[in-house]
């Protein structure tokens, strides 16, 4: 359920799934030793994210889990040269390596997990920090 225009928990998870799909392209960039990482355009995500509200939560969480495991495995299995490669991030204007990308993704996840935790605590009537 959506409250005051904010995403519901399922939409947050859907966003993470959608972003993981785009991160696959950035893994390809590192593996191909491209100088610039691809741009991740999320303008098309609204109808996709809204569609996640109607999905079974267990299916949605399992899709996220499977996608994330696959993404992590791709990164873990990169050859040493790809792991050392650095490329320009198109929006941030800095060079990043795969480890930087993983840290960036983890921080992004943490942001969404905190928002989801807050929503669930509110739903359960617990005090919100």
Beta strands, then each sheet from edge to edge (+ up, - down):
strand 1: 87-88
strand 2: 95-96
sheet 1: 1+ 2-
end
